[in-house]
């Protein structure tokens, strides 16, 4: 088995809210945590792709 497939098999899914909750449990506080990132380039590309479809 290659290193890539070993690493890829260890990924899991968590929502931003679940990640925030876990971080709070680990650290007790967070300075800043954005559940919805700004990501202007991503949002612009999504708008453009939806307009041309």
GROMACS elastic network, one bead per residue, 0.5 to 0.9 nm:
[ bonds ]
;  ai    aj funct       b0    kb
    1     4     6  0.83548   500
    1     5     6  0.66824   500
    1     6     6  0.69255   500
    2     5     6  0.54947   500
    2     6     6  0.64053   500
    2     7     6  0.88046   500
    3     6     6  0.51025   500
    3     7     6  0.61839   500
    3     8     6  0.85337   500
    4     7     6  0.51658   500
    4     8     6  0.59695   500
    4     9     6  0.85100   500
    5     9     6  0.60194   500
    5    10     6  0.87733   500
    6     9     6  0.53561   500
    6    10     6  0.68123   500
    7    10     6  0.54103   500
    7    11     6  0.71970   500
    8    11     6  0.56835   500
    9    12     6  0.83088   500
   14    17     6  0.80284   500
   14    18     6  0.58995   500
   14    19     6  0.62528   500
   15    18     6  0.51141   500
   15    19     6  0.62505   500
   15    20     6  0.86119   500
   15    35     6  0.88230   500
   16    19     6  0.50518   500
   16    20     6  0.61172   500
   16    21     6  0.86117   500
   16    34     6  0.83595   500
   16    35     6  0.54130   500
   16    36     6  0.80975   500
   17    20     6  0.50601   500
   17    21     6  0.61748   500
   17    22     6  0.86493   500
   17    35     6  0.66845   500
   18    21     6  0.50964   500
   18    22     6  0.61975   500
   18    23     6  0.86179   500
   19    22     6  0.51493   500
   19    23     6  0.61576   500
   19    24     6  0.85947   500
   20    23     6  0.51262   500
   20    24     6  0.61482   500
   20    25     6  0.86474   500
   20    30     6  0.85746   500
   20    33     6  0.72222   500
   20    34     6  0.89918   500
   20    35     6  0.80527   500
   21    24     6  0.51031   500
   21    25     6  0.62658   500
   21    26     6  0.87260   500
   22    25     6  0.50431   500
   22    26     6  0.62336   500
   22    27     6  0.86507   500
   23    26     6  0.50302   500
   23    27     6  0.59733   500
   23    28     6  0.76377   500
   23    29     6  0.79257   500
   23    30     6  0.77024   500
   24    27     6  0.52847   500
   24    29     6  0.54482   500
   24    30     6  0.66424   500
   25    28     6  0.56428   500
   25    29     6  0.82040   500
   26    29     6  0.85124   500
   27    30     6  0.74093   500
   30    33     6  0.68426   500
   34    37     6  0.58013   500
   34    38     6  0.86019   500
   36    39     6  0.87029   500
   37    40     6  0.87899   500
   38    41     6  0.88720   500
   38    42     6  0.88544   500
   38    43     6  0.84320   500
   39    42     6  0.53946   500
   39    43     6  0.62930   500
   39    44     6  0.86446   500
   40    43     6  0.51397   500
   40    44     6  0.59844   500
   40    45     6  0.85739   500
   41    44     6  0.50794   500
   41    45     6  0.61686   500
   41    46     6  0.86113   500
   42    45     6  0.52060   500
   42    46     6  0.62003   500
   42    47     6  0.86689   500
   43    46     6  0.50712   500
   43    47     6  0.61894   500
   43    48     6  0.86525   500
   44    47     6  0.51376   500
   44    48     6  0.62198   500
   44    49     6  0.86441   500
   45    48     6  0.50658   500
   45    49     6  0.60473   500
   45    50     6  0.85294   500
   46    49     6  0.51745   500
   46    50     6  0.61263   500
   46    51     6  0.85533   500
   47    50     6  0.52854   500
   47    51     6  0.62111   500
   47    52     6  0.88803   500
   48    51     6  0.51077   500
   48    52     6  0.64087   500
   48    53     6  0.88028   500
   49    52     6  0.53443   500
   49    53     6  0.62377   500
   50    53     6  0.53469   500
